[in-house]
């Protein structure tokens, strides 16, 4: 750590900007300094080559800083207030309080109060680059979690030069790129197996039943003159009679088979009864994410490892971040292949979904928009989420 004085300016160097700030705070506890500028420099090396990049902070002292002598308090004096200390002095002197001493005491106490007020009214010195402050505001308005905001701000500070930070386009491009890195995509199998079993789980109201129908419609679109997918839609939602009827109606419109079951045995019998089946789509009951008992029971119904089920957790894009984190956590026992994000068209803020998936290290497989069964589902791409971000340019991301 170096500290040089030049024409009234002081310079301090460190491996990081934060390291320089920590050294300043350690040296000047009263904040008797202000920062003129900060910059990255090259240190060491041979004729400017092979050097290491360091941070340099240039600052000035507001007033001479001298170490203050503080008398060590006598035993029992720690924590005493002003009046107690005054009375102790009087007792030691063997004198009773007098008006003159009281007046002096009040003056000292009033002066101390004014000094404290002035110190608290002193404006805080902000050394964060304006570009980083703007980025933090944009991310917060898009409902990213504090940890994501902090991480991207840290990367801007560490990976961009001051010249790059002054370039708004560069800052926006890096921010968009890093957000794109947070979005993991789970692609559907390239070569489909003989029987593909897809199971949707999640709380009530997330759009599981409609998504089951959209998946069936997507497979119908893949049908060709040579091969028509044999599809069966199953409901194991026995709590809501309307849900079973809805699935049955979809099956009739989409010309697929329909069945209802209550157990893993029922599912196995349905598969055994149709050896030409290509796709089995299973709709499940929606429970509160905190209803661990019923969620556990449903996990037993789906205990069909020999069918190699692909289990997807369905969540709505309009959910709050805390709710999304809770849902993902409480449905972990299903060992879901990925997440399906529904109702993407019903929100203009998507940082909540990106943050929750990133913090739980979950990939997204499909997204749905709208209520049109025949078309409003697609394989997920990062751009599906990036396009929903407000005040963020994504040109560099789109260009790869």
HELIX and SHEET records of a PDB file:
HELIX    1   1 UNK A   17  UNK A   27  1                                  11    
HELIX    2   2 UNK A   82  UNK A   93  1                                  12    
HELIX    3   3 UNK A   99  UNK A  121  1                                  23    
HELIX    4   4 UNK A  130  UNK A  141  1                                  12    
HELIX    5   5 UNK A  146  UNK A  159  1                                  14    
HELIX    6   6 UNK A  162  UNK A  165  1                                   4    
HELIX    7   7 UNK A  168  UNK A  182  1                                  15    
HELIX    8   8 UNK A  208  UNK A  222  1                                  15    
HELIX    9   9 UNK A  241  UNK A  254  1                                  14    
HELIX   10  10 UNK A  264  UNK A  272  1                                   9    
HELIX   11  11 UNK A  292  UNK A  301  1                                  10    
HELIX   12  12 UNK A  305  UNK A  307  5                                   3    
HELIX   13  13 UNK A  321  UNK A  330  1                                  10    
HELIX   14  14 UNK A  332  UNK A  334  5                                   3    
HELIX   15  15 UNK A  344  UNK A  346  5                                   3    
HELIX   16  16 UNK A  351  UNK A  359  1                                   9    
HELIX   17  17 UNK A  382  UNK A  386  1                                   5    
HELIX   18  18 UNK A  395  UNK A  398  1                                   4    
SHEET    1   A 4 UNK A   3  UNK A   6  0                                        
SHEET    2   A 4 UNK A   9  UNK A  14 -1                                        
SHEET    3   A 4 UNK A  52  UNK A  61 -1                                        
SHEET    4   A 4 UNK A  33  UNK A  43 -1                                        
SHEET    1   B 8 UNK A 257  UNK A 260  0                                        
SHEET    2   B 8 UNK A 231  UNK A 235  1                                        
SHEET    3   B 8 UNK A 279  UNK A 283  1                                        
SHEET    4   B 8 UNK A 196  UNK A 201  1                                        
SHEET    5   B 8 UNK A 310  UNK A 316  1                                        
SHEET    6   B 8 UNK A 338  UNK A 342  1                                        
SHEET    7   B 8 UNK A 364  UNK A 368  1                                        
SHEET    8   B 8 UNK A 377  UNK A 379 -1                                        
END                                                                             
